Amino acid sequence: MTTAVGLGSLALSDIAPIHDFGIYAPVGVVAGFLVLMALLPGALDQWRGPPRQHKVATAVRRGELSAEWLGARIVRHADAIVVGSVVAMGVGTVGLLSLTTAVDFKSLFAPDSRIYEDYDVVENKLGPLVPLEIVVRFDNDSGMNMLDQLETIGEIEDKVRALDSVGSSLSAATLGPDIPSTKTTRGIARRRILDRQVLRNEEHFESLRMLAETDDARLWRISTRVPALSGVPQQQCLADVKSVVEPVLSHIPGASAVYTGVMPLVARAQEILLRDLIISFTTAFAIVALIMIAALKSWRCGLLAMVPNLFPAIIVFGAMGWLRIPVDVGAMMTASVAFGIAVDDTMHMMTWFRSDLDTGQDVTAAVLGAFHHCGRAMTQTTLICGLGMFVFAVSDFEPTRRFAWLMFLLLSTALVGDLVLLPALLAGSVGRRIFAGRDGTPQRSAVANPSPSAATRQTPSPT
């Protein structure tokens, strides 16, 4: 459930590929779970191999020694670990404030890829390639004839072309005649002649897709190209264009502009990306927190168990903010996905911990018992999931490559949170206040009278 919730939270995104991933991925997880529960038990019983008691016992014993050694040191320095982790999370939180997004061409392909090299050659030899379309609208009641509108389009195009972030532009004014001023009688007469000529060429402008006429307005198109590899942020480039277009139109009643094309689309996607990251992760965190509280039958225990699951996202994405590494489409998906996977380990640790408390053990013994029961399995599953994702690190598509790296880092950091921070929280001052009474005896959980079988349960083999 927690993994499906983490994946399903991505369906809240307005970006179609991420939205679709958030729908299909949870279905795959649930289907895999059903197949696992339906087929694996019977398969294990049907095709079980010959027993290898000596080798298994030896392997288990080595794992026990390692778990006991690490667990004892975590318990011994529990409060110091908690303080250090809180400080690290505080530094990471400051880094989150500097987090930026990127969906431009440079964030999609590696510099040594063929398509990147082709773009670089074309832009250096011919010109920019990323389209930015400006559609200027003049309502019929604006009081401007067609020549006046064409003159305004020419003025806007000149200002846009003068920007360093814009490489080229094309509009009806580019192909039209020079328009004289109205300061002289000859200029006024010349403008009247030109106005009739422009009206006669209206269909020509429409055939070139530079002009469109509706029932209540004329729409003029200004096509520009901006560089894909200049390093100028798409939002900044769009802001520069708006800063020269809007002042011209602000003095004309019934005039407005719409910005479209690839570049505004990319700029808008960058704005959506960070918002979707926050919304999807917050939603997944809230739902999983409720599941943890219900499963552990304690709101304090459930909220305490969520702290290690915040740890990897804050540390990794905080580091990205400090290092000025932008969040792209692939990176945006990792937070919720890794959260949904990592919380499984937290659930295992907390379940064994509460179970040992139910048998009458104190907090320290319960922490060491939980660490012993599932520490090796948590490490193994993290390696399997992390290395399984890591195969995509060789992809030429940069979001896929970054997804692989970040998933590996997030899952590795989550393992540290579950194997180090969570036991330290449970065994330290915080955990003892939650799970121990005033006299220092352990609080019993909802299971008041554990069954004899639970009290005498043997440690299962990790295999």
N, C-alpha and C positions, 0 to 999 in steps of 0.2 A: 504493500500500500504506500509506504513512504517513498519508494523509488518511483512508483507511478505518479504520485503527487508532484515530486520534483520535476519529472519530465512534463507532466500535464500542465504545469504552471506556464510553460512556454507558449501554450495556445493563446495566452492573453496578448501576445505580441501582434502588432499591426503589420509586421513584415511577413509576407506570405510564406517563404520557406521555413522560417522559425515557427510560425503558426501551425503549419502542416506537421512539422516535426513534433510539436507538442500534442498533436492529436494521435498520430500513428505510433509514436514511441511507447506511450503507456499501454496501448493495445498490445504491442509486441511483448511488453514486460508481463502483462497479465496472462497472455496466451502461453508464454514460456513457463510461468509459474504453474498454470494448470497442467501443462504437459509434464512438468517435473513431478508434481504430486501424483499424477495418474500413472505414469510409466516407470519412473526411476525406481520406486520401491520394488516393484515386481521384477524389473530387470536385474537389480542387485541380488534379489533372492534366487532368480533363475540361473544367473551366470556368475555366481560367487566363486572366486578362485580358492585354491588350497590355502589353509591357514598358515601364517608365518609369524607365530607367536613371538619367537625370540627377537627377530628383527624389529617388529612393531614395538615391543616392550622397550628395546634399547633406544629406538627413536623417540618414544614418548618420554623416557627417562631424561634424555638429553634436553628435550623441550621443557620438561619440568624444571630442571636445574637453571636453564636460561630464564624462564619466566619468574622463578623464585628470586633469582639474583636481581633482575631488573625491577620487579615489583617491590621488593624490599627497599630498594634505594628510592623509588618514587614515593613510597609511604613515608620514609624517613625524612625526605626533603619536600614534603607535600606543600607546605605553606610558601616556601621559597619558589617552587615551580608555579604556583598559582599567581604569585605577585609578578614574577617574570613574564608569565603569559599575558596578564592584564596589561602590563606596560607595553609589551609587543603589540597587543591589540589596539592600545591607545595610539601608538605610532602609526599603525596601519590605518586607523580611522582618519587620522590627519591626512594621510596619503590619498584616501578615497575622495577628499575634497578637490584634489587636483586631477581626478580621472577624466580623460577625454575619450572621444569616439572617432572612428575613421571608417568610412565606407568608400573612399575614393580608389582610383586605379592603383595607386602605389600600395595600398593595403591589401590588394587582391592577388598580386603576383610578385614573386621574388625578383630582385634586380637581375639575376642571371638567367631568367626564363626567356624564351624566344619572343613571346608576345611583348614583354617589357622592352626588350632591345629594339623590336620593330617600332613600337610607339616612340621610343627615344629618337630613332633615326628620322622618322617622318616629321616629328615636331621640330627637330633641329633644322631639317632641310626644307620643309614645306610650310608648316604652320601648326597651330593648336588644333586639337581634334574633338574636344568635349563640347557639345552643343549647349548653348544657353539661348532660349527664345524669349523675346520680350514682345508681348501682344498689347498694343496701346489701343484703348477703346475711347472713341469720341461719340457721345450720345448725339442724337439728331437735334436736341435743343441746346447744344453747347454754343451755338452762335458762330461756329467756324465753318467756312466753306472748305472745299476739298483742297485748294491750294494752301490755305492756312494750316490745315492738318498736315499736309506733306512737308511744309516748312518746319513744323514742330517735330515731326519724325526726323528730319535732317538734323535739327539741333540736338535732339536726344542721341542720335547715332554718333555725332561728332564728340559729344561728351563721353559716351561709353567707350568709343575707340581710343580716346586719350588715356584711359586707365591702363596702368602697367599690367594688371591681371587679365586684360582682354587682348587677344591677339588680332582678331579681325572681325568685321561686321558687314552685313548686307541688308539693304532694305529698298523700298521703292524710291526713297530719296537718293540712294546711291546711283540709280539709273535715270533719275529725273534731271531736269535742267537746273541751272543756277537761278535762284529766285531773287529778284531785286527787292530793295527795301521800299518802304512807303514814304520815304522822306522827300521824294521829288515827284513832280507831276508825271514825268516820263516813267518813273518806276511804278507809279500807280497804274498807268495805262498798260504797261508791260505785264503787270500782274494779272490784269483782267484777261488779257490774251492767253497767258499761261494757264489761267484757271479753266478756260474753255478747252485748252489742249489736254490738260490733265483729265478733265471729265471724259473726253473722247477716248483716252487711254485707260479708262477704269477697267474695262474688260481685260485688257492686256495685263494689268497688275494682278487682277484676280486669277488669270491663267498661270501666272508665275507664283501663285500662293503667297503673295505679299500683301494682299488686301482681300477682305471679306466684308460683305455688307449684309446686315440683318434688318429686321423691320424697324428697329429703333436706334441703330448705331452703325458706325464703321469701325472695323478692326484692322489695324495696321500691324504688320509683323516686322520685327527687327531680329535678324539671325546673327548671333555672335558665336565665336569659338574661344574657349579658354584652355590653357594648357593642362594636361593631365599629370605632368611630372614636374611642375614648377615648385612644388612644395608649399604653395599658398593654400591654406584651408579653404574648402568649398564654401563654408559659411561666410568667411571673410570676403571671398570673391563676390558672392551674391550681395553681401551688405554694401560693398563698394559700388556695384551697379545700381542698387536701389538709391544710394546716396546722391547719385547724379540724375537719376530719372525722376524721382518723386518731386524734387523742387521745381522742375520744369512744369509738371502737370498740376502742381498744387494751385497755380494761379489761373487754371482754365476750368471753368464750370463744366461738369459732366465728363471730365477726362479722368481716366484711370489706367493702370497697367497691371498685367498678370505675367508672372515669370514661370516659365516651364522649360522642358527639355531635360537632358540627362543631369546637368549640374545642379539645378534646384531639387531634382529628385534625390540626388546623392546627399545634398545638404539637409533635406528633410529627413532622410533615413538616418543620418547621424544624430539628429535631435531625438528621433524616436528610439534609437538603440539604447541610449543610456536610461531613458524613461522605462523602457520595457525590461531592462536588466533589474531595475529597482522594483518594479511592480511584480515581475515573475518571482524574484527571490523572496520578496516580502510575503507574497501569497503562499508560496510553498512553505516558508518558515511558519506562518500562522497555522496552516492546516496540519502540518507535521507536529507542531507543538501540541495541538489539541489531541492528536492521535497518541503522542507520548504520554500526556497527562491521563488519558483514558486507559492506556495499557498499563501504566505504572500505578494507577489509582491514587495519585497524589499530584497536586498542582505544583508544589514546591519541588518535588522530585523530577517532574516532567520538565519544568523550566530550567532546573539545574542541568539536566541532560542535554538541553539545547545549546548551552554555552560552547562545548567543543565543536558543535556543528557550525557556529558562527566563526570560529577560529580560522579555518582554512580560507574562507572567502575574504575575511578582513585582512589577513596576512598577505595573501597572494595578490588580490586586487589593490590593496594598499601599496604594495611594492610596485605595482604597475603605475600607480599614480605618482609615486616618488621618482620613478625612473622615466616618467613621461612616455610610457608605452601605451598607445591608444587601444581602446576596446573596439574590436571589429565584430563582424557577424559571428565568427566562430567563437571568439572569446565570450561574447554575450551569453551564449548557450551553456557555457561550462559551469557557471555558478549554480544554477538550479539542478543541472544533471549531476554534478559532483555532490551537491547537497543531498539529493535523493539517494545516491549510492552510499555515501558516508554515514548517513543516519542509521543505516542497517547495523553497522558495527556498534554504534551507541546503544541501540536497542538490545543487542546481544549482551553487552557488558552490563547494562542496567538490569536486565532480566536475571542474570546469574547473581548479581549483587543483591537484589531484593530476595531472591530465592535463598541465598545463604543467610541473610538476616532472618528470614522466616524460621530457619532451623535453630535459632538461638545464638548464633555467632555474633561477636562484636563487629564494629564497623571495619576495623583494620583487617580482621580475618576474612570478612566478607569481600573486601576489596582485593585482597591477595587471592582468594578463591576464584573470584570472577576473572581476574587477570590470568590465573592459571588455566581456567576452563576454556577461554575463547581468545587468548592473546595470539596463539599461533595461527588459529583459523582466520582471525582478522588480518594478520600480516599476509597470509597466503592469498586471501580474496583481494586484498589491495594490490598485490603484485599481479594477479591475474587480470583484474580490471584495468589497472594502469598500463601494463605492457600490452594488453589487447588494444587499448586506444592508441598506444604509442606507435603502432605500425603506420599510422597516418602522418607521422612526422616527416616522411620522405615525399609527401605530396608537393607538386608544383603550385597548387592553389593555396595561397597564403592563409586564408581563414581555416582551411582544413588542417594545415600544419600547426597553426597556433592553437587550434582546438585540442590537438593531440598533446602538445607540450603543456598547456594549462591543465588539462584533465589529469595528466600524470603528476604535475606539481600539486594540484588541489587534493587529489586522493592521497598523495604522500603526506601532505600537511594534515589532512584529516586523520590519517593513521596516528600521527604524533598527538593530535588532539584527543583521540580516543584511548590511546595506550599510555599517554603521559599526563595530559591535562585532566581528563575525566577521572582517572584514579586519584590524582592529587586533590581534586575538588572533593571527592567522596571521603578520602582519608584525612583531609586537612580540617581546619577550623570550621569552614563552611559546612562540610558534610556532617561533622559531628554535631553541629547545632541542629541540623535538620533531622538526622536519624538517631540521635541519642537523647535520652531524657535528662532531666536536671541532675539526677544522681549519677549520670555517666553510663547507665545501662542502656542497651540498644532498644530502640522503639520497635515494636512488632508491627508488621505490615497488616494488610487486610486479612491475610490468612492467619487467624489467631492460633489454630491448632494444627500444625503441619502433620501430615500423615507420616507413619513410621518409614514408609518407603522413600519419602522426600528427605527425611532426616538422615537416612543411611544410604543415600544415593551415591553410587560409585562414579568416579571420574571417567567419562567416555573417552575413547581414543579419538584424537583429532582426525584420524583417517576414516 
